[in-house]
């Protein structure tokens, strides 16, 4: 048995781990690198293994940094089976097609710019295109139910457990047998934060011999949810009262739906203006909301109570879906409205246009409700940059800036520790999907296990000793 790490090693993006057991080669996730230019360039490099040799790909969930290189994997030779939950399959389809569109648009733009200066230059090709993304969907041929063991191959059995991170997300236990040796190998995937809206808390993990776990917030605690919701309401009420626009850069999956859920509650409970106008300005988030409605089996009891009362958990009195480009452009004429737009880290998408039109306005507000990676525009604003560059234009930061950590879809340090304790006393714990400082801090808190921070493309034998 051998375990290899080909992504999310001492960073929070590009999750990709390879397990060799017997005659089988199993990939756990195949995510896109996001963030700085150096990380993005990693997407074009070799995977560190032969895609054609992979038999199975187990997908923990549908976020881009976990599924975003699957079309490239197929393009380079993968013909195996992709195993995941039904909800993750639907979200991954949406995410991969959107990523292909962005790759194509970026290639067209850069080729247009290059042709103005050097017509003999080789055209830039997208990492993958829409055809590649559609082609990769043919390999999503196995969906699994939670907490039901699934025989993958001789000596390999997988059980998916609810990770509580996004719709359909899972931790995966692999029970392995090889030459008389047996191992229980547990991949955390991305773990959710307890007591959030819509989704149940993460299922307590089974005991394991070896654990591979995320450490996104391994060095910090989150704000409590209730005061975070109150802070959201206060920021919106104050900004709208002075005719300023509220910008909420939001991830299309989970965070956008969660914010809609709490805005609905705020209006119903009289904590937000009843005539509050809200624009969901993200085609991807709009489609994701429709997928959420298609998978109520993933909801928690509280959300089921909303549905049982005849209400839609994501519907507001004056909610507008801005799917078309002209609808988004029209928002620059608006005053005193809430605009939820992607991307959450402000690295792309329509939020950049809204920042250009509103960030310099003292009456406006920007509310960050998610993780902002190092090097991203969101992190620059959060860290207090006096101005930022958007579309090659320097824009001053005069709007009120709010960072509300209680909405995180990731478990914080204490919840990560609680989750790990329930795995027993694993022989090895590999820490991934975190910045190195967070990993080091978290690793120092673990007892009864050997902690390893793997490097990219590093391999480990899982044999005794």
N, C-alpha and C positions, 0 to 999 in steps of 0.2 A: 504494500500500500504506500502511496505517495501523494502528498498534497502540495500543490504549487499555487503561487499567488501572482496574478497577472493584472492587477488593478486594485485600487483603493488601498494601496500599501503606503502608509504614512501620509495619506491624503484622503479626502472625503469623496472621491469621484472615481468613475471607471471600474466599478466592482466587477471582478472576474476571477474565479478560483477554479482550479482544475484538480480533480481527484482521479487517481489511477487505482483501480482495484480489480484484481484478476485480469480478465481480458477486456474489461470495460474502461472507457475514459469518459468521465462525467464532468461537465462544466456547470458551475453554480454561478448564474448571472453572467451577463456580457454587456457591461454598461459603457456609455460614452463618457469621455473625459470632458469636464466643463470647468470654466474659470479662466485662468490666465492663458495667454497665447502659448506658453510652453506646454501647459497641460493639454490644450486643444491639439497641438501638433502631435502629441502621443497617439491620437486616434489613427494617424496614417501609418504608424509603425507596425511591424509584425506583432502578432498576438503573443508570441513566445511559445507557440505550439502550432501544430498543423490542424487547421479547422476541419479538414476532411477526415481526420482521425477521431473526432469527437463522436461518441455514440448517442449521448443524451445531454440535454441542457435543462437544468432545473432553474426556473425563474422564481425568485422570491416575491417580486412585485413589479409593477409597471412604470416605475420612475425611469427617466431617461438615463440616469447614471447607473442603472441596473439592466436595462434592456436595449439601450440605444445603439449598441454595435452589433446587434443580432443580424440586421440586414447585411452588414459588412462581412460577418461570419459566414453567412450563406453565400454571398458573392465570392468569397474566397474558398468555397468548397464544402461547407458543412451540409450534410444530408441526413442528419440524425433526427431524433424526436425531441420536441420541446414540451416539457411537462410543467404545468402551473395550474392555478385555480381559474375558474371561468371568468371571474371579474378581472383578474390580472391579464388574462388573454385579451379581453375587450379593451382595457386601458392601454396595454402595450401596442395594440393595433393603432390606436389613436396617436400615441406618442411617436411611434416609429414613422408613420406617414407624415406627421408634422415635422419631424426632424429631417426627413428626406426633402420636403418642400423647402425648408430653410437652407439645406445644403445646396439645392439647385439654385435658389435665389442668390445666395452668396457667390456661387461660381459664375452666374451670369453677370452680376455686378462687377466682380473683380476682373472678368474677361473684358467687359466693356471699358473699364478704366485702363486696362493694360493695352487694349487695341488703339487707344488714343495716342499712345506713346511708342508702341512697338508692335507693329502688325505681324511681324515674323515670329513673335513669341508663341510657344506652345500653349494651347488653351488649358486653363485650369479645369479639372474635372471634379464634380462633387464626390465626397467620400462614398456616398451611395445615393441612388435616385429613387423616385417613387416606384418604379418597376422592381427594384431590389427589395424595397420594403414590402410590397405586395407579394413578391415571391417568397419572402421569409415566412409569411402567414401560413403557407402550405405545410410548415413543419410543426405548427401548434396543434398537434393531433391527439394530445392526451391531457385532459383536465381532471383534476383530483378534488375530492372532498376533504375537508379538514378532519384531522385526527383519525383517519382511516389508512392503515398501512397499505402501501402500494408496491408490489414486486416489480422492480425495474429490470433486473437481470439476475442470473445465478449468483447468490451470495450478496445481493444488494437490495435492501428494502428501504423505502422512503415514507416518512409520515410528515405531513404538513400541519403546522399549528398556527392559529391566528396570531399575527404579530401586532395587530392593532395600530399599524402605521398609516396605511392608506387602504382603500377598498381592495379586498382580495389579498392583502399582503400576508406573508407567511414566514415563519421560521421553519427550518427543515431538519429533521433527524434522519440520518442515514445509518442503518444497521448493516455492518459490513462483515463478511466472512471470507477469509483467504488462507488456504493452506493450514487449516485448523486454528487460525487466529481470528478473533472477533473484536470489533471496535464499534463503539457508538459515537458517531461524529455529528455534532450539532452546529448548524449555521443559524445564527440569530436573524439574518437579514437585517432590515432596519426595524427597530422596535419603537412602538408608539408610546405616547405619554398617557398615563391613566386619567380617567374621569373626564375625557374630552367628549365633545358632541359627536353624534352619528355612529361611531364605531365602538364595539366592545373593547375593554382593556385587553392587553396582550394575555394570551393563555399562559398559565405557568408552564415553564419548560420541563421536559423530561430530564432525567439524569443522563449524563454523557461522560465518555472517557476523554474526548477532545472537543473543545468549543472554539468556534470562530465567531467573534462577535464585534459588532459595530461600537464605535466610541465617539460619535459625533459630538456629544456633550459630556464627554468623560471627565471634564475638568470644571463643571459648573452645575448649579441648580437653576431650575426655571422659576420664574415668577408664578405665583398661584393663579389658577385659571379665573376665579371669580373676580379678583381685583383687576385682572387683565381685561376681562370683558367690560368692567366698569370704566376702565381707562379708555377703551375703544369708544364706548358710548360718549364719554365726556369730550374726547378729541373731536368726534364727528359733530356733536351738538354745538360746541364752541365755534368750530370752523364754518359750519353752514350758517350759523347766526350772523356771521360777519360777511356772508356772501362769498366765502372762499370755497374752492374745490378741495375735496379730500381724495388724495391718490393712495390707493392700497396696492402696491406691487405684490402680486400674489401668484403662487404656483397654481397652475391650472387644475392639478389633481389634488383633491382633498382640501387644501387651504381655501380655495375659492368657495367650495361648497360649505365649508365650516363657517366662513365669514357670512355667507348668505343665511345660514341657519341662525347665527346669533343676531344678525340684523333683523330677521323676522321676529325673534323673541323680544328684542328691544322695542320694536314697534308695537307688538301685541301687549307688552307690559307697560306701555306708556313711558319708556325710558329713551325713546327716540321720537322725533317728530313724525306724526302719522302720514304726512305728505312728503316724506323723505324720498328724493329721487335717487335711484341707484342704477348705475350702468355696468353691466358685466361686459367689458370690452375685450373679449378674448374668444375667438371662434373655438379654440381648443377647450377652454373652460366651459363654454356652452355645451359642447359635445360631451365633455366629461360629466356634466350635471345630468345629461340625459342617460348616460351609462349608469350613474348612481341610481337613478330612478328604476333602472332595469334590474338592479341587484339588491333588492331589499333584504335578501337573506343575510347580507353582511351587516345590517344595522343593529344597534343596541336597543335595549328595551325602551329607553326614553324616546328614541326616534319612532319606534313602533307605536308608542302611545299617541304621538302627533298624527301619524297616518291613520290610526284607528279612530281619531276624532274627526276625520274627514279633511284634514289640512295637509298641504304639501309642505314638507320640511324646508324646501328651498324657494318658496314663493313669497314675494313681497307685493304690497299694493301697487307700488310704482317702480317695479323692476323692469328694466329694458335690456334686451339682448342685442348688443352691437356686433353682429356677425360680419357685416359688409364693411369694406374700407371707408366708404363715404359716410357711414354711420359714425365711425370712429373719428373721422376728420371733423364732423359737425360738433363734436364735444368740446372743441377749443373755444366755442362761443358760449358755453354753459357757465353758470355761476351757481355756487351753493349746492353742488351735487357730489355724490360719492362715485368714484370711478375705480372699479376693480379691474386691473389689467395685468397681463403677463409681460415680462417674466419676473419671478420673485426676486432674482438677484439683479434685475435691471440690465442684463447683458444683451438683451435682444427684445423683440416684440414691441407692442404698441405703447407700453409704459414709457419708453424712451421719448416718444413724441409728447406724451402728456407731461413728462418732467420738463422738457424744453419749454413748454407753454406755461407751466405753473411753478416751477421750482424757485424762480426769482420773485414770486409774488408773496408779500408778507402776510396776506390774508389767507393763503393756501396752507395745506398741511399734507405731509407724507407720512403714512403709517406703515412701518415695517413689521410684519407679523410672521416672519420666517427666517431661516438661516441665510446668512450672507457670507459666501466664501471669500477667502483672501484674494485680492486683486479684482473683485467685481465692483461695478459702479455702486451697488447697494452698500457694500462695505465702506467705500470711500465716503459716502454721505453719512453713514452711521458713525464713522470715526471722526466726523467734524470737518471735512474738507470745505473750505470757503467757497469753492467753485468746482465744477466738474465739466468735462468735455463731452458733449452729446452731438453726434453728427458733425464733428469738427468745429463745433461752436462752444465757446466758453460760457457757461451758464452759472450765475451766482446762486448760492444757496441762501435764500432768505425765508423760505417757508418754514413753518414749525415742523420739526422732525421728531417723530415718536417711534421708539423701538419697544415693542410689546412682546416679551419672550414667552408668555404663558400659552401662546397658541401653537407652540412647536409641535410638529408631528413626530419628533424624536424624543425618546426617553432621556431624562437628565441623569446626572451622575448617580443620585441615590436610587433611582429606579433601575438603572443599569446594574448597580451593585446587588439590588434585591433579586433581579432576574438571574444574575450569575450564581448567587448563593443557592438558588433552587436547582441548579444543574448538578449539585453534589460537590465532590472534590475532584474535578477533572485533572487528568495527568498534565495536559497541556491546554493553555488558553492563548489563541492567536488573536491579537487585537488589530482590527482593520477599520477602514472607513472613518478616519478621524485625523485631524492634524496632529503632528508628532507630539506636540506639547500636551495635548489632551490625552493622547494614548499613554504617555509616560506618567502623567498624573494619575490616571485611572489604574494603570497597571500596578502602581505602588500600593494601591488600596486592596488588591486581591491577595488572598491568603490560601494556602492549601493547594496551590497549583503552580506550575511553571509557566511564566508569562513570556511570550515571544512577540516582538514587533517585526513582522517580516518585511523584507525589501521587495521591490518589484522584481518579478521573474525568479524569485527565490523558491527552492524546492526543499521539502522536508520528508524524510522517511517516517512512516508511522509504525514501523516494526518495533517490537519490544527493545528498550535500551537506546 
